[in-house]
């Protein structure tokens, strides 16, 4: 009886998360925006961000309309190819993924000036406003994610009573909508934000020698808009997809392991407990005046760790009551939680200027930009070792505790549960991540509004912390993506087997081997497309900023206003055009490989993409984060400070790292899951052609 009511408990938790997010939303909005100049700047950023999202959603809407027609035809006119709920679930997944990013961006553009104004009073007040806005994003993502999952699970149980296999097969495929939206949002937003950032830095800081966010720089508003559309809206859609994908894939593995309804509902309930734990943990985030970076990090970590402990206790209660014969699965949950915390810590170690790697990177600026680029690349490469080892150990522990040495399928269920455990506290983990762009915008507003130096010092402290939490969040997302993608590959092979096709996955099978090479190449090709896109868009911004400096008389003297709107428009048009090719690569590749090499080749492709994509994403995220914080470490007065030759070298390193950490790197983890989702959706089509 209680077991059958569980989906409604999940739905209730989703509603609680959304209600709490709404309360936080209006709590942030109730704070003062500060001076008239601060309100004016914030309004320009908000207007630019909204204009971009409206145009992006119109563009993406065309893709979703076309895909809906294709899926509708496959579902309704070809018997057995697709469940008839899939086209509609595809739309709902994309809609909620986009909505998560939209809500996050909305609150971020309201919170930026309020954070700057809070920092006028104290560091703690600025932190609390920025973190509150981040918690709106975090709880919106998990709330909408569980709402989507629970509503579809309830509907499908009504349509297919007692047919848990059919239910999970249908639910597994609707993650493709979320993945598709996430990829468009991450790639498009990433191109926008880094084109503006790189263009503004190269002309403003390096050529003109003016400070970051100086109102004389025509690209400064576009840079601040980019923080919202890329690091907030794109990230929200990204992590919505990761969250939903982990829960659904784990449920599918439960069916394969013979755990039926109880095994399917367990990951949903663990996610529900994580929401409540995140809300409780958020009350413990606060700091004191004159706090160091370590103090600020400790205040955020305190909330995260408390949430993790509460989530672990609640997960134990769920597992011991619903699947008492599989109590060892709790070990998999702990493994996932521990892996997430450890990956976060080591990402912080490699990217925060509180530790040696980034300090050493800053010191390499003494010999110019070439050495800081070389050392930044090597730091990123070196930083891949620990996360790979952590994920490897987590997989083995999860497999063992779930009974993998007795039952292969149950061991795989344990791996899926560990991914859910890692993402269970996403509500607060994402809050610490989403807070970063708000703090960055707050610093920009403080500079452009001419606030006192003390305010800028406080916002810079919050911004530097935000760089570290953002890098930590990316590492966390990449780690969970690896576990989720692994679970999805298993789900794909399971679906192929149920369709009656015998897989031959020997490494000596030419189809598998070719698939491995193609899959390993895809993240590199995808990254090349996205980074070239940033380069092309940034060039347009560089030329535009140079033009305005040259043609607008009085601009450099501060007696004339820059044309901010033109830079925003250039970034918008460039990013929407440039996002199409990388996104198409992720959607079309599995179909082409399937047609050319068959299901065996698809499995090889998915495995190759997972391995190379996981390592490449970590390397790029950590290199970029460290370059950024090395620059800020110098700006704090070390190695010559602002305006020095060391600082100019660090700015060059940072501009190289921008597309690494905010465009290509975070998009790769979506790519490796989208490849699996598309493969699963079109599995029956490929099998029918190769049977």
Secondary structure by P-SEA (a helix, b strand, c coil): ccccaaaaaaaaaaaaaaaaaaaaaaaaaacccccaaaaaaaaaaaaaaaaaaaaaaaaaaaaaaaaaaaaaaaacccccccccaaaaaaaaaaaaaaaaaaaaaaaaaaaaaaaaaaaaccaaaaaaaaaaaaaaaaaaaaaaaaaaaaaaaaaaaaacccaaaaaaaaaaaaaaaaaaaaaaaaaaaaaaaaaaaaaaaaccccccccccccccccaaaaaaaaaaccccaaaaaaaaaaaaaaaaaaaaaaaaacccccccaaaaaaaaaaaaaaaaaaaaccccccccaaaaaaaaaaaaaaaaaaaaaaaaaaaacccccccaaaaaaaaaaaaaaaaaaaaaaaccccccaaaaaaaaccccaaaaaaaaaaaaaaaaaaaaaaaaaaaaaaaaaacccccaaaaaaaaaaaaaaaacccaaaaaaaaaaaaaaaaaaaaaaacccaaaaaaaaaaaaaaaaaaaaaaaaaaaaaaaaaaaaaaaaaaaaaaaccccccccccaaaaaaaaaaaaaaaaaaaaaaaaaaaaaaaaaaaaaaaacccccccccccccaaaaaaaaaaaaaaaaaaaaaaaaaaaaaaaaaaccaaaaaaaaaaaaaaaaaaaaaaaaaaaaaaaaaaaaaaccccccccaaaaaaaaaaaaaccccccaaaaaaaaaaaaaaaaaaaaaaaaaaac
